[in-house]
Amino acid sequence: MARGKWLVIFIVVAAFAVRLIGIDQPLIDPWSWRQSDVAAIARNFLENGFHFSRPQIDWAGNERGYVGTEFPVLPFVAAIFYNSAGVQEWIGRIQGVLFFVLALPFFFGLVRRIFGGVVASWATFFYAFAPLSIVASRAFMPDMPSLSLAIVGIYFFLRWIEEERFRWLILSAVLVSLALLIKVPMAIVGAPLLYLAVRRGRRTGIEEGRLESAAPWFKRWELWLFAVVVLVPSAAWYWHAHRIAERFYPHHFFGAGGFRIMNLAWYWQLLRQTVFSSLSLTLFVLAIFGAVIAPRGKYTRMFHWWFVAMALFVVVAGYGNRHQWYQLPLVPIAAVFAGCGCAWFAARTQFPRKLLALGAVLLVASFAVSSFFCVQPFYRPAAASLRDLGQELNEATTANALIIAATDGDPTVFYYAHRKGWHFLGDGVYDGNPLDSAQIIANLEKLRKRGATHLVFYAG
């Protein structure tokens, strides 16, 4: 037990250190456009009043720019710290890092309760250093905080099932509710939670010798209370966010339009991306093996249920999954399966302990190298030229200038220009390339009448 504790502490510290590399990097990596929107919302909270229920973006021109978005906890907290430290990119990035490292011991505890310490140690290692896990946790985005809250919520839900302490159920409900508020697709954690509830209802009476007292899971009032605490706040917030998007220009609701089933080539590309970028080939192969040979026992199919729910989400929201961060929940699932594979191999082979230790070292090294190469493209300054353009606009224009930006819909230029404006073209909201010159002229004239002062182009 003591060895496992110190191993987890080492993994947590190492994971934290890895994520501090480039923590002050400008928001110019391949996910720049999403992070620039979140950062703009944070800065607008600071400059325009801390109106939590009305997040504002920069690309609504002369309008207020209120948008429907997730529960804006991250930008709001960042804005609070901006008050004393100034607008700094690391303030936004560090939030995801802290959520991740604080949740990592709970992930270990969750897996250990189900599979034991060996699987938990390997799973925690894989989860800590998987490429997508590293990148998402240092991004100024809500995905990793949401996943971290969900994992801790599942942990306390399992503790409630095993210990029957009501406080664990309430704590779990609050955490899962926050996870959904911050990122509503995290509702897929309903699958593992449902699995745990059903399994608990089936086994309690038999294990306690009181078969007649084991009520079906759907008759437990505690679970109905759990559902209310989890779902009602999210329903209220996203109804409000939808109303905001309907009422205010640019009538934008974050994540809208993502539920669309695509063709087979699309999903094949998503699979390749998962194997060679999100997880690494090493982790993917181990996860496939571990998913097949995972031990059977109490609650051991929880991660299979989570995987099935995640797979259905990827298929149904095929278009939305063009954004790699939507596949983030696959990482802890794959990490657990890979841990099962490692534990199975260690338990069923007759190799000497020294040889097994050498194999473990080689596996760690192999995964570290593959993860390193997979993660490198995510640090590439893909939007550096947009940042340069924005900074030039900041120097060359007045604070009240309104910019038309032909930048393929990327708001990075507005964020670093510290100016308001419109995407070009499509009534100020990016809608693809122009069909002809007449469409260009009509859109420019419309935006000029709305106060546009400058037009900039970006070659890409």
C-alpha positions as CSV (number, residue, x, y, z in Angstrom):
1,M,0.0,0.0,0.0
2,A,2.8,2.4,0.9
3,R,4.6,1.7,-2.3
4,G,1.5,2.3,-4.3
5,K,0.9,5.6,-2.5
6,W,4.4,6.9,-3.2
7,L,4.1,5.8,-6.8
8,V,0.9,7.7,-7.3
9,I,2.5,10.8,-5.7
10,F,5.5,10.5,-8.1
11,I,3.1,10.2,-11.1
12,V,1.1,13.2,-10.0
13,V,4.2,15.3,-9.5
14,A,5.7,14.2,-12.8
15,A,2.4,14.9,-14.6
16,F,2.2,18.3,-13.1
17,A,5.8,19.1,-14.1
18,V,5.2,17.9,-17.7
19,R,2.2,20.2,-18.0
20,L,4.1,23.2,-16.8
21,I,6.3,23.1,-19.9
22,G,5.2,26.0,-22.0
23,I,2.4,26.9,-19.7
24,D,2.9,30.6,-20.6
25,Q,2.7,29.8,-24.3
26,P,0.4,32.3,-26.2
27,L,-2.9,30.8,-27.4
28,I,-1.5,30.0,-30.9
29,D,-1.4,26.2,-30.9
30,P,-3.6,24.2,-33.2
31,W,-6.6,24.7,-30.8
32,S,-6.1,28.5,-30.8
33,W,-9.6,29.4,-32.1
34,R,-11.4,27.7,-29.2
35,Q,-9.0,29.0,-26.6
36,S,-9.1,32.5,-28.0
37,D,-12.9,32.5,-27.5
38,V,-12.6,31.4,-23.9
39,A,-9.9,33.9,-23.3
40,A,-11.9,36.7,-24.9
41,I,-14.9,35.8,-22.6
42,A,-12.6,36.1,-19.6
43,R,-11.2,39.4,-20.7
44,N,-14.7,40.8,-21.4
45,F,-15.8,39.7,-17.9
46,L,-12.9,41.8,-16.6
47,E,-13.5,44.9,-18.8
48,N,-17.3,44.9,-19.1
49,G,-18.4,43.8,-15.7
50,F,-18.5,40.4,-14.1
51,H,-21.9,39.4,-15.6
52,F,-21.6,35.6,-15.2
53,S,-24.8,34.8,-17.1
54,R,-23.9,36.7,-20.2
55,P,-20.5,35.7,-21.6
56,Q,-19.3,37.9,-24.5
57,I,-17.1,37.1,-27.5
58,D,-15.2,39.6,-29.7
59,W,-16.6,38.9,-33.1
60,A,-20.0,40.5,-32.9
61,G,-18.9,43.9,-34.3
62,N,-20.9,46.7,-32.8
63,E,-23.3,44.4,-31.0
64,R,-22.9,43.2,-27.4
65,G,-21.7,39.7,-28.5
66,Y,-23.5,37.7,-25.8
67,V,-23.4,34.0,-26.8
68,G,-24.8,30.7,-25.5
69,T,-22.0,28.7,-24.0
70,E,-21.1,26.3,-21.3
71,F,-21.3,27.4,-17.6
72,P,-18.4,29.9,-17.8
73,V,-16.6,29.0,-14.6
74,L,-13.1,28.9,-16.1
75,P,-13.2,32.3,-17.8
76,F,-14.9,33.9,-14.8
77,V,-12.2,32.6,-12.4
78,A,-9.5,33.7,-14.8
79,A,-11.0,37.2,-14.9
80,I,-10.9,37.4,-11.1
81,F,-7.2,36.6,-11.2
82,Y,-6.7,39.1,-14.1
83,N,-7.7,41.8,-11.6
84,S,-4.5,41.4,-9.7
85,A,-2.1,39.7,-12.1
86,G,-3.2,41.2,-15.4
87,V,-4.3,39.3,-18.5
88,Q,-1.9,36.3,-18.7
89,E,-2.3,33.2,-20.8
90,W,-0.9,30.9,-18.0
91,I,-3.8,31.9,-15.7
92,G,-6.2,30.3,-18.2
93,R,-4.0,27.3,-18.9
94,I,-3.2,26.4,-15.3
95,Q,-6.8,25.8,-14.3
96,G,-7.0,22.6,-16.4
97,V,-3.7,21.4,-15.1
98,L,-4.9,21.8,-11.5
99,F,-8.2,20.1,-12.2
100,F,-6.3,17.2,-13.7
101,V,-3.7,16.7,-11.0
102,L,-6.2,17.0,-8.2
103,A,-8.4,14.4,-9.8
104,L,-5.6,11.9,-10.6
105,P,-5.5,10.3,-7.1
106,F,-9.3,9.8,-7.3
107,F,-8.8,8.1,-10.6
108,F,-6.3,5.8,-9.0
109,G,-8.7,5.2,-6.1
110,L,-11.6,4.4,-8.5
111,V,-9.6,1.9,-10.5
112,R,-8.1,0.3,-7.4
113,R,-11.5,-0.3,-5.9
114,I,-12.6,-2.2,-9.0
115,F,-9.5,-3.9,-10.3
116,G,-6.8,-3.7,-7.6
117,G,-3.6,-1.8,-7.1
118,V,-1.5,-3.1,-10.0
119,V,-4.1,-2.2,-12.6
120,A,-4.7,1.2,-10.9
121,S,-1.0,2.0,-11.0
122,W,-0.6,1.3,-14.7
123,A,-3.8,3.0,-15.6
124,T,-2.8,6.1,-13.7
125,F,0.5,6.2,-15.5
126,F,-1.1,5.8,-18.9
127,Y,-3.8,8.4,-18.2
128,A,-1.2,10.9,-16.8
129,F,1.0,10.8,-19.9
130,A,-1.3,10.1,-22.8
131,P,-0.9,12.7,-25.5
132,L,-4.4,14.0,-25.6
133,S,-4.5,14.1,-21.8
134,I,-1.4,16.3,-21.7
135,V,-2.6,18.7,-24.3
136,A,-6.2,19.0,-23.1
137,S,-5.2,19.6,-19.5
138,R,-3.0,22.6,-20.4
139,A,-5.5,24.2,-22.7
140,F,-7.7,27.1,-21.7
141,M,-10.8,25.0,-22.3
142,P,-13.5,23.3,-20.2
143,D,-13.0,19.7,-21.4
144,M,-10.4,18.5,-18.9
145,P,-12.0,20.2,-15.9
146,S,-15.3,18.6,-16.8
147,L,-13.7,15.1,-17.2
148,S,-11.9,15.5,-13.9
149,L,-15.0,16.4,-12.0
150,A,-16.8,13.5,-13.6
151,I,-14.1,11.0,-12.6
152,V,-14.2,12.3,-9.0
153,G,-18.0,12.1,-9.1
154,I,-17.9,8.5,-10.2
155,Y,-15.4,7.7,-7.4
156,F,-17.7,9.0,-4.8
157,F,-20.8,7.3,-6.4
158,L,-19.0,4.0,-6.1
159,R,-18.1,4.8,-2.4
160,W,-21.8,5.5,-1.8
161,I,-22.7,2.1,-3.3
162,E,-20.2,0.3,-1.2
163,E,-20.5,2.2,2.1
164,E,-24.1,3.5,2.0
165,R,-23.1,6.9,3.3
166,F,-25.5,9.6,2.0
167,R,-22.9,12.3,2.0
168,W,-20.9,10.5,-0.7
169,L,-24.0,10.4,-2.9
170,I,-24.6,14.1,-2.5
171,L,-21.0,14.9,-3.2
172,S,-21.0,12.8,-6.3
173,A,-24.2,14.4,-7.5
174,V,-22.7,17.9,-7.1
175,L,-19.5,17.0,-8.9
176,V,-21.3,15.3,-11.8
177,S,-23.7,18.2,-12.0
178,L,-20.7,20.6,-12.3
179,A,-19.1,18.4,-14.9
180,L,-22.3,18.6,-17.1
181,L,-22.6,22.3,-16.5
182,I,-19.0,22.9,-17.7
183,K,-19.3,20.6,-20.7
184,V,-22.7,19.0,-21.5
185,P,-21.4,16.1,-23.6
186,M,-19.9,14.7,-20.4
187,A,-23.5,13.4,-19.9
188,I,-22.1,10.2,-21.3
189,V,-20.9,9.4,-17.7
190,G,-24.5,8.5,-17.2
191,A,-23.6,5.1,-18.7
192,P,-21.0,4.0,-16.0
193,L,-23.2,5.5,-13.3
194,L,-26.2,3.6,-14.5
195,Y,-24.1,0.4,-14.7
196,L,-23.0,0.8,-11.1
197,A,-26.6,1.5,-9.9
198,V,-28.0,-1.5,-11.7
199,R,-25.2,-3.8,-10.5
200,R,-25.7,-2.6,-7.0
201,G,-29.4,-3.3,-7.1
202,R,-28.8,-6.8,-8.3
203,R,-26.1,-7.8,-5.8
204,T,-27.0,-6.1,-2.5
205,G,-29.7,-8.5,-1.4
206,I,-27.7,-11.6,-2.3
207,E,-24.5,-10.4,-0.7
208,E,-26.3,-9.5,2.6
209,G,-28.5,-12.6,2.6
210,R,-31.7,-10.5,2.3
211,L,-32.8,-11.1,-1.2
212,E,-36.3,-9.9,-0.5
213,S,-35.0,-6.5,0.7
214,A,-33.1,-5.7,-2.5
215,A,-35.3,-3.0,-4.2
216,P,-34.8,-2.5,-7.9
217,W,-32.5,0.4,-8.7
218,F,-35.2,2.5,-10.2
219,K,-37.2,2.4,-7.0
220,R,-34.4,3.9,-4.9
221,W,-35.4,7.5,-3.9
222,E,-31.7,8.4,-3.5
223,L,-31.1,7.7,-7.2
224,W,-34.0,10.0,-8.2
225,L,-32.6,12.7,-5.9
226,F,-29.2,12.2,-7.6
227,A,-30.7,12.6,-11.0
228,V,-32.5,15.8,-10.0
229,V,-29.3,17.3,-8.5
230,V,-27.3,16.4,-11.6
231,L,-29.8,17.3,-14.4
232,V,-31.9,20.2,-13.2
233,P,-29.0,22.8,-13.0
234,S,-27.7,21.8,-16.4
235,A,-31.2,22.0,-17.9
236,A,-31.8,25.4,-16.4
237,W,-28.4,26.8,-17.6
238,Y,-28.5,25.4,-21.1
239,W,-32.1,26.7,-21.5
240,H,-30.8,30.1,-20.5
241,A,-27.8,29.8,-22.9
242,H,-30.1,28.8,-25.7
243,R,-32.3,31.9,-25.1
244,I,-29.2,34.1,-25.1
245,A,-28.2,32.7,-28.4
246,E,-31.6,33.3,-29.8
247,R,-31.9,36.9,-28.5
248,F,-28.4,38.4,-29.2
249,Y,-26.3,38.6,-32.4
250,P,-24.3,36.6,-33.5
251,H,-26.9,34.1,-32.3
252,H,-24.2,31.6,-31.6
253,F,-24.6,28.5,-29.4
254,F,-21.3,26.7,-28.7
255,G,-21.3,23.2,-30.0
256,A,-24.5,23.6,-32.1
257,G,-24.7,21.5,-35.2
258,G,-22.3,18.8,-34.0
259,F,-24.9,16.0,-34.0
260,R,-24.5,14.7,-37.5
261,I,-23.7,11.2,-38.7
262,M,-20.9,11.2,-41.3
263,N,-19.5,8.8,-43.9
264,L,-17.2,5.8,-43.2
265,A,-14.1,7.7,-44.4
266,W,-14.8,10.3,-41.7
267,Y,-14.8,7.7,-38.9
268,W,-11.8,6.0,-40.3
269,Q,-9.9,9.3,-40.1
270,L,-11.1,9.7,-36.5
271,L,-9.8,6.2,-35.7
272,R,-6.4,6.9,-37.2
273,Q,-6.3,10.2,-35.2
274,T,-7.2,8.3,-32.0
275,V,-4.5,5.6,-32.6
276,F,-1.6,7.8,-33.8
277,S,-2.3,11.1,-32.0
278,S,-4.8,11.0,-29.1
279,L,-3.6,7.8,-27.4
280,S,-0.4,6.7,-29.2
281,L,0.0,3.3,-30.9
282,T,1.4,1.8,-27.7
283,L,-1.5,2.7,-25.5
284,F,-4.1,1.8,-28.2
285,V,-2.7,-1.8,-28.7
286,L,-2.5,-2.4,-24.9
287,A,-6.0,-1.0,-24.5
288,I,-7.5,-3.3,-27.1
289,F,-5.8,-6.3,-25.5
290,G,-6.8,-5.3,-22.0
291,A,-10.5,-4.7,-23.0
292,V,-10.7,-8.3,-24.2
293,I,-9.0,-10.0,-21.2
294,A,-10.2,-7.6,-18.4
295,P,-11.1,-9.7,-15.4
296,R,-14.8,-10.4,-14.6
297,G,-16.0,-9.4,-11.2
298,K,-18.0,-6.9,-9.2
299,Y,-18.3,-3.6,-11.2
300,T,-15.5,-4.6,-13.6
301,R,-17.6,-3.9,-16.7
302,M,-18.1,-0.2,-15.8
303,F,-15.5,1.0,-18.2
304,H,-16.9,-1.2,-21.0
305,W,-20.2,0.6,-20.5
306,W,-18.5,3.9,-20.6
307,F,-16.6,3.0,-23.8
308,V,-19.9,1.9,-25.5
309,A,-21.5,5.2,-24.6
310,M,-18.5,7.1,-25.9
311,A,-18.5,5.1,-29.1
312,L,-22.1,5.9,-29.7
313,F,-21.4,9.6,-29.0
314,V,-18.6,9.6,-31.6
315,V,-20.9,8.1,-34.2
316,V,-24.0,10.2,-33.5
317,A,-22.0,13.4,-33.1
318,G,-19.7,12.6,-35.9
319,Y,-19.4,16.1,-37.2
320,G,-18.8,17.5,-33.8
321,N,-16.0,15.0,-33.2
322,R,-13.9,16.8,-35.8
323,H,-12.7,18.6,-32.7
324,Q,-10.2,16.2,-31.1
325,W,-11.0,17.3,-27.6
326,Y,-14.4,15.7,-27.7
327,Q,-12.7,12.2,-27.6
328,L,-11.0,13.1,-24.3
329,P,-13.0,10.6,-22.2
330,L,-11.5,7.8,-24.3
331,V,-8.2,8.4,-22.6
332,P,-9.1,7.2,-19.1
333,I,-11.1,4.3,-20.5
334,A,-8.1,3.2,-22.7
335,A,-5.7,3.7,-19.7
336,V,-7.8,1.3,-17.5
337,F,-7.9,-1.3,-20.3
338,A,-4.2,-1.0,-20.8
339,G,-3.7,-1.4,-17.1
340,C,-5.7,-4.6,-17.2
341,G,-3.5,-5.9,-20.0
342,C,-0.3,-5.1,-18.1
343,A,-1.6,-6.8,-14.9
344,W,-2.8,-9.9,-16.8
345,F,0.6,-10.3,-18.4
346,A,2.5,-9.9,-15.1
347,A,0.2,-12.4,-13.3
348,R,0.2,-15.1,-15.9
349,T,3.8,-15.3,-17.1
350,Q,6.5,-17.3,-15.4
351,F,9.3,-14.9,-16.1
352,P,11.7,-14.0,-13.3
353,R,10.9,-10.8,-11.4
354,K,14.0,-9.0,-12.8
355,L,12.9,-9.8,-16.3
356,L,9.4,-8.5,-15.6
357,A,10.9,-5.4,-14.1
358,L,13.0,-4.9,-17.2
359,G,9.9,-5.4,-19.4
360,A,8.0,-2.8,-17.4
361,V,10.9,-0.3,-17.8
362,L,10.9,-0.9,-21.6
363,L,7.1,-0.5,-21.7
364,V,7.3,2.8,-19.8
365,A,10.1,4.0,-22.1
366,S,8.2,2.9,-25.2
367,F,5.1,4.7,-24.2
368,A,7.0,7.8,-23.1
369,V,8.7,8.1,-26.5
370,S,5.6,7.5,-28.5
371,S,3.6,10.0,-26.4
372,F,6.4,12.5,-26.8
373,F,6.3,12.3,-30.6
374,C,2.5,12.3,-30.6
375,V,2.3,15.4,-28.5
376,Q,4.8,17.5,-30.4
377,P,2.4,18.8,-33.1
378,F,0.0,20.2,-30.4
379,Y,2.7,22.6,-29.3
380,R,3.2,23.9,-32.8
381,P,2.5,27.7,-33.1
382,A,-0.1,27.1,-35.8
383,A,-1.7,30.5,-35.3
384,A,1.4,32.6,-34.8
385,S,0.8,34.7,-37.9
386,L,-2.8,35.5,-36.6
387,R,-1.3,36.6,-33.3
388,D,1.2,38.8,-35.2
389,L,-1.6,40.2,-37.3
390,G,-3.6,41.0,-34.2
391,Q,-0.8,42.7,-32.5
392,E,-0.2,44.9,-35.6
393,L,-3.8,45.8,-35.6
394,N,-3.6,46.7,-32.0
395,E,-0.8,49.2,-32.7
396,A,-2.3,50.5,-36.0
397,T,-5.9,51.1,-35.0
398,T,-7.8,52.9,-32.3
399,A,-9.6,51.1,-29.5
400,N,-13.0,51.7,-31.1
401,A,-12.0,50.3,-34.5
402,L,-14.2,47.6,-35.9
403,I,-12.3,44.9,-37.9
404,I,-13.5,42.7,-40.7
405,A,-11.2,39.7,-40.7
406,A,-11.0,37.2,-43.5
407,T,-9.3,34.5,-41.4
408,D,-11.4,31.3,-41.9
409,G,-13.4,32.1,-38.8
410,D,-10.5,32.0,-36.3
411,P,-11.0,34.6,-33.6
412,T,-7.4,34.6,-32.5
413,V,-6.8,37.8,-34.5
414,F,-9.5,39.6,-32.6
415,Y,-8.2,38.4,-29.2
416,Y,-4.6,39.6,-29.8
417,A,-5.8,42.8,-31.6
418,H,-7.9,43.5,-28.5
419,R,-10.5,44.8,-31.0
420,K,-14.1,43.9,-31.9
421,G,-15.2,43.0,-35.4
422,W,-16.7,40.4,-37.7
423,H,-15.6,37.3,-39.4
424,F,-15.8,37.4,-43.2
425,L,-18.1,36.4,-44.7
426,G,-21.8,35.6,-44.0
427,D,-23.4,38.5,-42.1
428,G,-20.3,38.7,-40.0
429,V,-20.3,35.1,-38.9
430,Y,-17.9,32.8,-40.9
431,D,-19.8,30.8,-43.5
432,G,-17.2,29.5,-45.9
433,N,-15.5,31.1,-48.9
434,P,-17.4,33.5,-51.1
435,L,-19.2,32.2,-54.2
436,D,-18.4,35.2,-56.4
437,S,-17.4,38.9,-56.3
438,A,-20.9,40.1,-56.0
439,Q,-21.3,38.2,-52.7
440,I,-18.0,39.8,-51.4
441,I,-19.2,43.3,-52.3
442,A,-22.6,42.8,-50.7
443,N,-21.2,41.5,-47.5
444,L,-18.5,44.3,-47.3
445,E,-21.1,46.9,-47.9
446,K,-23.4,45.5,-45.2
447,L,-20.6,45.5,-42.6
448,R,-19.4,48.9,-43.6
449,K,-22.9,50.3,-42.9
450,R,-22.7,48.6,-39.4
451,G,-19.5,50.6,-38.7
452,A,-16.6,48.5,-40.0
453,T,-13.4,50.5,-40.2
454,H,-10.7,48.0,-41.3
455,L,-10.5,44.9,-43.5
456,V,-7.7,42.4,-43.1
457,F,-6.9,39.2,-44.9
458,Y,-5.0,36.1,-43.8
459,A,-3.4,33.7,-46.2
460,G,-3.6,30.7,-43.8
